[in-house]
Amino acid sequence: MVDQDTARASTEDRQKAIADAARVLIAERGFEGLRTRDIADRVGINIATLHYHVPTKQALIRLVAQSLREDFQAQHARRPRQGLDARSRLELEFADFRELFETDRQLLVVMAELGARARRDAEVAAEIVPLHATWNGQIAALLAEGRDDGSFHADIDPAALATIVIGAMTACLRHPVRAPDHLDAVFAQLRRAIIRT
């Protein structure tokens, strides 16, 4: 008889492998190029086994979104924010994005691909819009805190500026110069627009 903890671990490992394979394919081909047969081939399983773990498109998208969420949470855990002021937390947001830009650009590309698809696919939107909303809410909250404590410009609109900050960072993925130096220049401009000197 198979131990339940072993079976659960095996299922979790298989689901992680499926999510990882789907992310690679989304990054390489876009959402439109994602095929379940290709995922199964990359994981080394047959299509029936894949469908056992992800029986629907929605289940696959949910699995990928959960894997993205877990990666973001793990990154945040490596740089705790508790007790830090708004300016320090803003710098950590920039540092986190720069780290992904340099070491795990695939994660950012997958988020962008799913975000684009979400505009015309309700199933994708149901899974990816909450991730974007959480990120936007975190940035807006720290901008509001910094405005209120006087470290950021008094006339900023936190919700609108959060959209600008996230938009500027993610636009660097599509910019012809995809170098960290360009990203740093974008961060410098954002600091001037946000931080009181």
Secondary structure, DSSP 8 states (H G I E B T S, - for coil): ---HHHHHHHHHHHHHHHHHHHHHHHHHH-GGG--HHHHHHHHT--HHHHHHH--SHHHHHHHHHHHHHHHHHHHHHHS--TT--HHHHHHHHHHHHHHHHHH-HHHHHHHHHHHHHHTT-HHHHHHHHHHHHHHHHHHHHHHHHHHHHTSB-TT--HHHHHHHHHHHHHHTTTSS---HHHHHHHHHHHHHHHB--
